[in-house]
Amino acid sequence: MRILVVEDDQKILGALKRGLERQSYAVDAIADGDEGLQMALSEPYDLVILDRMLPGTEGLDILKRMRDSSIQTPVLLLTAKDKVLDRAEGLNAGADDYLVKPFAFVELIARVRALLRRPSETIDTTISAYGVTLDRDTFTATRNDTLIELTSKEFALLEYLVSQPDRIHTKDQLMQHVWDYDSDILPNTVEVYIGYLRNKIDKAFPTLPPLINTRRGFGYVFGEKHAS
């Protein structure tokens, strides 16, 4: 999952980027409102964490521009303003949630997960499809209850695929949602990581049907009976 964080306090911005990346999210960290607006309008994000008071374009203006542009990406608004009217103003502008500074990182993560939650999830931080289960709390993956050792990026890629089974994902879509803007991505990066996952998810279970399949000319599908 790819997250945009727009926060002008460099200490908070750095802490959020490091903490979210430890949770296997791809994070673009921006300290300026004008640049944040440009990124929010031009890049596909799964979530935007937005400070209300920013140099350049303010947080509420970024939020309003996103909604006016029909961008319905979930937005978590951060602010030092804790009055009811201030919170109501942010929610009325289109924010999905609101967190008052100072906040505990564990609470922010809980809100991030709630906003990213998809219908295929089971309980809290666990998602599952076709016998593969991922736990976002422990960063563990299993297939038919057998533990699979994954790197952080492999976990992030598999998480994205499992959360949307039976859908075709192009290489560009996978790069946009799993790798952040500053990542050094080569043309075959996605193919390499898909190969890593196939070794661990499919080839390690030769008696089970392959789950990471290629649709030639289109992209990749997580699920059974999709190879072509």
C-alpha positions in Angstrom: 0.0 0.0 0.0 1.3 3.5 -0.9 0.8 6.4 1.5 1.4 10.2 1.0 2.3 12.1 4.1 2.2 15.9 3.9 3.6 17.4 7.2 5.8 20.5 7.6 7.3 19.5 10.9 10.5 17.7 9.7 10.8 15.7 13.0 7.2 14.4 12.8 7.5 13.8 9.0 10.7 11.7 9.4 9.2 9.8 12.3 6.0 9.0 10.3 7.9 7.9 7.3 10.2 5.6 9.2 7.4 4.2 11.3 5.1 3.5 8.4 7.8 2.0 6.3 8.5 -0.4 9.2 4.9 -1.4 8.8 5.7 -2.3 5.1 3.9 0.7 3.6 5.5 2.6 0.7 5.7 6.3 1.8 6.1 9.6 0.0 7.0 12.2 2.6 6.4 15.9 1.6 7.0 19.0 3.8 5.4 21.6 1.5 1.7 22.2 0.8 2.2 23.1 -2.9 4.2 20.0 -3.6 1.8 17.9 -1.5 -1.1 19.1 -3.6 0.7 18.3 -6.8 1.5 14.8 -5.6 -2.1 14.2 -4.3 -3.6 15.2 -7.6 -1.2 13.3 -9.9 -0.2 10.1 -8.1 -2.3 7.1 -7.1 -2.3 6.7 -3.3 -4.1 4.3 -1.1 -4.1 6.8 1.8 -3.1 10.5 2.4 -2.0 11.7 5.8 -2.4 15.4 5.7 -1.4 18.1 8.2 -3.9 20.9 8.4 -1.4 23.8 8.7 1.2 23.8 5.9 3.4 26.3 4.1 2.0 27.0 0.7 -1.3 25.3 0.1 -3.0 24.5 3.4 -4.2 21.1 4.3 -7.9 21.8 4.0 -7.3 23.4 0.6 -5.5 20.2 -0.6 -8.3 18.1 0.7 -10.9 20.2 -1.0 -9.0 20.1 -4.3 -8.8 16.4 -4.1 -12.5 16.0 -3.6 -13.3 18.6 -6.3 -11.2 16.5 -8.6 -13.2 13.4 -7.7 -10.3 11.8 -5.9 -11.8 9.7 -3.1 -8.6 8.4 -1.6 -9.1 8.2 2.2 -7.6 11.2 4.0 -6.4 11.2 7.7 -6.1 14.8 8.8 -3.5 15.8 11.4 -3.9 19.0 13.4 -3.0 20.8 16.6 -6.5 22.3 16.7 -8.7 20.2 19.0 -11.9 22.2 19.2 -15.1 20.5 18.0 -15.7 23.1 15.3 -12.2 22.6 13.9 -12.7 18.9 13.7 -16.1 19.3 12.1 -14.6 21.7 9.5 -12.1 19.1 8.5 -14.6 16.3 8.3 -17.0 18.5 6.3 -14.3 19.3 3.9 -14.0 15.6 3.1 -11.6 14.1 5.6 -12.3 10.5 6.5 -10.7 10.7 10.0 -9.1 13.3 12.3 -6.1 13.0 14.7 -5.1 15.7 17.1 -1.4 16.4 17.9 0.3 15.2 19.9 -0.7 11.6 19.2 0.6 8.1 19.9 2.0 6.3 16.8 0.1 3.2 17.8 -3.2 5.1 17.5 -2.2 6.5 14.1 -1.4 3.0 12.8 -4.8 1.8 14.1 -6.5 4.6 12.2 -4.4 4.0 9.1 -5.4 0.3 9.1 -9.0 1.1 9.6 -9.0 3.4 6.6 -7.2 0.9 4.4 -9.4 -2.0 5.5 -10.9 -3.9 2.6 -14.0 -6.2 2.4 -11.8 -9.2 2.0 -10.2 -8.8 5.4 -11.2 -11.1 8.2 -10.4 -10.0 11.8 -8.6 -6.7 12.4 -5.2 -6.9 10.7 -5.5 -10.2 9.0 -6.3 -10.7 5.3 -6.8 -14.0 3.5 -7.5 -15.3 0.0 -7.1 -18.8 -1.6 -5.5 -20.2 1.5 -2.9 -17.5 1.9 -3.2 -15.4 5.1 -1.2 -12.3 6.0 -1.0 -10.8 9.5 -0.1 -7.1 9.4 0.6 -7.0 13.1 3.3 -9.7 13.0 4.2 -9.4 9.3 3.8 -13.1 8.9 2.4 -15.0 5.9 1.1 -18.6 5.7 -0.3 -20.8 3.0 -2.5 -23.6 4.3 -1.1 -22.8 7.8 2.6 -23.3 6.6 4.7 -20.3 7.5 6.3 -18.4 4.6 9.4 -16.2 5.2 9.1 -12.9 3.3 11.2 -9.7 3.1 9.5 -6.4 3.8 9.0 -5.6 0.1 7.8 -9.1 -0.7 5.2 -8.8 2.1 4.0 -5.5 0.8 3.6 -6.8 -2.8 1.8 -10.0 -1.6 -0.4 -7.9 0.7 -1.5 -5.8 -2.3 -2.2 -8.9 -4.4 -4.1 -10.8 -1.7 -6.2 -7.8 -0.8 -7.5 -7.7 -4.4 -7.7 -11.3 -5.7 -8.8 -12.2 -9.2 -8.0 -8.8 -10.5 -5.5 -8.0 -13.2 -2.6 -5.8 -12.0 -0.3 -4.2 -14.5 3.4 -3.6 -13.7 2.7 0.1 -13.5 -0.1 -0.4 -11.0 2.1 -2.6 -8.8 5.0 -0.1 -9.0 2.7 2.8 -8.1 1.1 1.1 -5.1 4.0 -0.9 -3.6 7.1 1.3 -4.3 7.4 4.9 -3.2 8.2 7.8 -5.6 11.9 7.9 -4.7 12.5 4.2 -5.1 15.2 3.2 -7.6 13.0 1.0 -9.8 14.4 -0.8 -12.8 12.2 -2.0 -15.7 12.3 -5.6 -14.5 11.9 -4.8 -10.8 8.3 -6.1 -10.6 9.2 -9.2 -12.6 12.0 -10.0 -10.2 9.8 -9.6 -7.1 7.0 -11.6 -8.7 9.6 -14.3 -9.3 10.6 -14.2 -5.6 7.0 -14.6 -4.5 6.4 -17.5 -7.0 9.3 -19.3 -5.5 7.9 -19.0 -2.0 4.1 -19.1 -2.6 3.8 -21.5 -5.6 7.0 -23.6 -6.2 7.3 -24.3 -2.5 3.9 -25.9 -2.6 4.0 -28.2 -5.7 0.9 -30.1 -4.9 -1.2 -27.0 -4.7 -2.4 -24.9 -7.7 -0.3 -21.8 -8.5 -1.7 -18.5 -7.2 0.5 -15.9 -8.8 -0.3 -16.0 -12.5 0.5 -14.0 -15.6 -2.0 -12.7 -18.1 0.1 -12.2 -21.1 -0.1 -8.7 -22.4 -2.1 -7.5 -19.3 -0.3 -8.2 -16.0 -0.6 -10.4 -13.0 -3.5 -12.0 -11.2 -3.6 -13.5 -7.7 -5.9 -16.5 -7.7 -6.4 -20.0 -9.2 -6.9 -20.8 -12.9 -5.8 -17.5 -14.3 -2.6 -18.4 -16.1 -2.4 -17.8 -19.9 
